[in-house]
Amino acid sequence: MPRMQLIELEDQAWYPRPVRDGATDFLSFTASLAQRPFVPFAQELSKALRRTGDRKLVDLCSGGSGPIRPILRALKAEGLEVSATLTDLYPNVPRLEAVVGQSQGTLSFVREPVDATDVPASLEGFRVLCNAFHHFPPQLARKILEDAVRKRRGIAVVEYVERRTASLALTSLAWLQAFLLTPAVRPFRWSRLFFTYVLPLIPLTLLWDGIVSCLRVYSTDELRALVDSIPEADVFEWHIERRPIGPLGCTMLIGVPKALG
């Protein structure tokens, strides 16, 4: 099916912060429950990190921290001790504080908004976007890659949603999972309970944004086209592929400066 540039509610500056943060809390919580889906990405990312020598990731568009913790665990299983700095345009500060506080020094975060299309030079490290690249239309997605190329920073993109029926079906169940799992999400927030069980805006946000995420995600061919449109793209080596994971799959793009190879 064709890619559709629809609107995700969490992307909108006007969207109520308690609802946005409640949704990113939930997504971060569920992403941290399993490590196995992140192993194929970690295997390829570890190769890139060994080439660049980086042992710090700059996690762009982190939301409530996303899957960065199981990715770090999977990298450790590959023999790499790596830390990460979490950033977002709309940082979920209470969630990030809690996650960082439990990380035993492997995580830090930036309180101020960080624009993934123009990452500050002070944020040094290998850039990653986990389940976030689809948020950007082609012109902004290209700018994210261009910024990494221009500043000679390695970059990795991974997506666990797809424009496939199985992905749409499973993603559509997130609203039901929210009703079942919300009491286990930490840090505790009364607003999260209210917007889940009284006025269920969080489950509805998860349902809508989940479906839209599937429809917005880039295919491997579209990622190659984005790379081909970048000036100086040939100063990087690019690895783009889809890996099957059961009935689903993950799509990844990894770029490494050739001069560091």
C-alpha positions as CSV (number, residue, x, y, z in Angstrom):
1,M,0.0,0.0,0.0
2,P,1.2,3.6,-0.7
3,R,2.7,5.7,2.1
4,M,0.3,8.2,3.5
5,Q,1.4,11.5,5.2
6,L,-1.4,11.6,7.8
7,I,-1.4,13.4,11.1
8,E,-0.3,11.8,14.3
9,L,-1.9,13.5,17.4
10,E,1.3,13.3,19.5
11,D,3.1,15.4,16.9
12,Q,0.8,18.4,17.3
13,A,2.0,21.3,19.5
14,W,-1.6,22.0,20.6
15,Y,-2.2,18.4,21.8
16,P,-2.8,18.3,25.6
17,R,0.5,17.4,27.3
18,P,-1.1,15.1,29.9
19,V,-2.5,13.0,27.1
20,R,0.7,13.1,25.0
21,D,2.8,12.2,28.0
22,G,0.4,9.4,29.0
23,A,0.7,7.9,25.6
24,T,4.5,8.1,25.5
25,D,4.6,6.7,29.0
26,F,2.7,3.7,27.8
27,L,4.7,3.2,24.7
28,S,8.0,3.4,26.6
29,F,6.7,0.9,29.2
30,T,5.6,-1.7,26.6
31,A,8.8,-1.2,24.5
32,S,10.9,-2.1,27.6
33,L,9.2,-5.4,28.2
34,A,11.0,-7.5,25.6
35,Q,14.6,-7.5,24.2
36,R,14.4,-10.1,21.4
37,P,12.8,-7.9,18.7
38,F,15.7,-5.5,19.0
39,V,18.5,-8.0,18.6
40,P,18.7,-7.8,14.8
41,F,19.0,-4.0,14.9
42,A,21.5,-4.2,17.7
43,Q,23.6,-6.6,15.7
44,E,23.9,-4.2,12.8
45,L,24.3,-1.1,15.1
46,S,27.1,-2.8,17.0
47,K,29.1,-3.2,13.7
48,A,28.6,0.6,13.0
49,L,29.6,1.6,16.5
50,R,32.8,-0.5,16.3
51,R,33.7,1.3,13.0
52,T,33.1,4.8,14.4
53,G,34.4,4.1,17.9
54,D,31.3,5.7,19.4
55,R,30.2,4.4,22.8
56,K,27.4,7.0,23.3
57,L,24.1,7.2,21.4
58,V,22.1,10.4,20.9
59,D,18.5,9.1,20.9
60,L,16.4,11.5,18.9
61,C,12.6,11.7,19.3
62,S,12.8,9.6,22.4
63,G,9.2,10.3,23.6
64,G,9.1,8.6,27.1
65,S,12.4,6.8,26.3
66,G,11.0,4.3,23.8
67,P,12.9,1.1,23.2
68,I,16.4,2.5,24.0
69,R,16.8,0.4,27.2
70,P,16.3,-3.0,25.5
71,I,18.5,-1.8,22.6
72,L,21.3,-1.0,25.1
73,R,20.9,-4.5,26.7
74,A,21.0,-6.1,23.3
75,L,24.2,-4.1,22.5
76,K,25.7,-5.3,25.8
77,A,25.0,-8.9,24.7
78,E,27.0,-8.0,21.5
79,G,29.9,-7.1,23.7
80,L,29.5,-3.3,23.7
81,E,28.9,-1.2,26.8
82,V,27.0,1.9,25.4
83,S,25.3,4.9,27.1
84,A,22.6,7.1,25.6
85,T,21.4,10.7,25.8
86,L,17.6,11.0,25.4
87,T,16.2,13.9,23.5
88,D,12.8,15.0,22.1
89,L,11.1,18.1,20.6
90,Y,8.4,17.6,23.4
91,P,10.4,15.9,26.2
92,N,8.3,13.9,28.6
93,V,10.4,15.1,31.6
94,P,8.8,13.2,34.5
95,R,9.1,9.9,32.6
96,L,12.6,10.6,31.4
97,E,13.7,11.5,35.0
98,A,12.3,8.2,36.2
99,V,13.9,6.2,33.5
100,V,17.3,7.9,33.8
101,G,17.2,7.5,37.6
102,Q,16.8,3.7,37.2
103,S,19.5,3.4,34.5
104,Q,22.6,3.1,36.8
105,G,24.3,5.8,34.8
106,T,23.8,4.4,31.3
107,L,21.2,7.1,30.4
108,S,21.0,10.9,30.5
109,F,18.5,13.3,29.0
110,V,18.1,16.8,27.7
111,R,15.3,18.9,29.3
112,E,15.2,21.4,26.5
113,P,13.5,20.6,23.1
114,V,15.9,19.2,20.5
115,D,15.2,19.4,16.8
116,A,16.2,16.2,15.0
117,T,16.8,18.2,11.8
118,D,19.4,20.4,13.4
119,V,21.0,18.6,16.3
120,P,23.3,20.8,18.5
121,A,27.0,20.2,18.1
122,S,27.2,19.8,21.9
123,L,25.3,16.5,21.6
124,E,28.2,14.2,20.5
125,G,27.5,10.6,19.7
126,F,26.0,8.2,17.2
127,R,22.5,9.3,16.4
128,V,19.5,6.9,16.6
129,L,15.8,7.2,15.9
130,C,13.8,4.3,17.2
131,N,10.2,4.0,15.9
132,A,10.3,7.8,15.1
133,F,11.5,8.4,11.6
134,H,8.0,7.9,10.2
135,H,6.8,11.0,12.0
136,F,8.7,13.1,9.4
137,P,7.5,13.9,5.9
138,P,10.1,13.3,3.2
139,Q,11.5,16.9,3.2
140,L,12.1,16.8,7.0
141,A,13.3,13.1,6.9
142,R,15.9,14.1,4.3
143,K,17.0,17.0,6.6
144,I,17.6,14.6,9.5
145,L,19.9,12.5,7.3
146,E,21.5,15.6,5.8
147,D,22.3,17.0,9.2
148,A,24.1,13.8,10.2
149,V,26.0,13.7,6.9
150,R,27.0,17.4,7.2
151,K,28.2,17.0,10.7
152,R,29.8,13.6,10.0
153,R,27.8,11.8,12.7
154,G,26.8,8.2,12.3
155,I,23.0,7.7,12.2
156,A,20.7,4.7,12.6
157,V,17.0,4.5,12.0
158,V,14.8,1.5,13.0
159,E,11.1,1.0,12.6
160,Y,8.9,-1.8,14.0
161,V,5.7,-0.8,12.3
162,E,5.0,-1.6,8.6
163,R,2.5,-0.9,5.9
164,R,1.3,-4.4,6.2
165,T,-1.9,-6.0,7.3
166,A,-0.4,-7.9,10.3
167,S,1.3,-4.7,11.6
168,L,-1.9,-2.7,11.3
169,A,-3.9,-5.4,13.1
170,L,-1.4,-5.8,16.0
171,T,-0.9,-2.0,16.4
172,S,-4.7,-1.6,16.6
173,L,-4.7,-3.6,19.8
174,A,-2.7,-1.0,21.7
175,W,-5.9,0.7,23.0
176,L,-6.9,-2.5,24.6
177,Q,-3.5,-3.0,26.1
178,A,-3.7,0.5,27.6
179,F,-6.8,-0.5,29.6
180,L,-5.1,-3.7,30.8
181,L,-1.6,-2.4,31.6
182,T,-1.9,1.2,32.6
183,P,-1.9,0.5,36.4
184,A,1.6,-1.0,36.0
185,V,3.1,2.1,34.3
186,R,5.4,4.2,36.3
187,P,5.8,7.0,37.4
188,F,2.2,7.0,38.7
189,R,0.0,9.8,37.5
190,W,-3.6,10.5,38.3
191,S,-4.0,12.2,34.9
192,R,-3.0,8.9,33.2
193,L,-5.8,7.1,35.0
194,F,-8.3,9.8,34.2
195,F,-7.4,9.9,30.5
196,T,-7.5,6.2,30.3
197,Y,-10.5,5.1,32.3
198,V,-12.7,8.2,32.7
199,L,-12.1,10.1,29.5
200,P,-10.2,7.6,27.3
201,L,-8.1,9.9,25.2
202,I,-4.9,8.0,25.8
203,P,-6.3,4.7,24.4
204,L,-7.8,6.6,21.5
205,T,-4.5,8.4,20.8
206,L,-2.7,5.1,20.8
207,L,-5.2,3.6,18.4
208,W,-5.2,6.5,15.9
209,D,-1.4,7.2,16.1
210,G,-0.6,3.5,15.9
211,I,-2.6,3.1,12.7
212,V,-1.2,6.3,11.2
213,S,2.3,5.2,12.1
214,C,1.9,2.1,10.1
215,L,0.7,4.1,7.1
216,R,3.5,6.7,7.3
217,V,6.5,4.4,7.7
218,Y,9.1,4.3,4.9
219,S,9.9,1.2,2.9
220,T,13.4,0.2,2.2
221,D,13.1,1.5,-1.4
222,E,11.8,4.9,-0.1
223,L,14.7,5.1,2.4
224,R,17.2,4.4,-0.5
225,A,15.5,7.2,-2.5
226,L,15.9,9.6,0.5
227,V,19.6,8.8,0.8
228,D,20.1,9.2,-3.0
229,S,18.6,12.7,-2.8
230,I,21.2,13.9,-0.2
231,P,24.2,15.9,-1.3
232,E,27.4,14.3,-0.2
233,A,25.6,11.0,0.6
234,D,28.5,9.2,-0.9
235,V,30.8,10.2,1.9
236,F,28.8,7.7,4.1
237,E,28.3,4.0,3.7
238,W,24.6,3.1,4.0
239,H,23.1,-0.2,5.1
240,I,19.3,-0.5,4.5
241,E,17.3,-3.6,5.0
242,R,14.1,-5.2,6.4
243,R,14.5,-8.1,8.8
244,P,11.6,-10.5,9.4
245,I,10.7,-11.0,13.1
246,G,8.0,-13.6,13.2
247,P,4.9,-12.4,11.3
248,L,6.3,-8.8,11.4
249,G,9.6,-7.2,10.7
250,C,11.9,-4.3,11.4
251,T,13.2,-1.9,8.8
252,M,16.6,-0.3,9.4
253,L,18.8,2.3,7.9
254,I,22.4,2.8,9.2
255,G,24.8,5.4,7.9
256,V,28.5,5.6,8.8
257,P,31.1,8.2,7.6
258,K,33.6,6.5,5.3
259,A,36.5,8.5,6.7
260,L,36.0,6.7,10.0
261,G,35.8,3.2,8.4
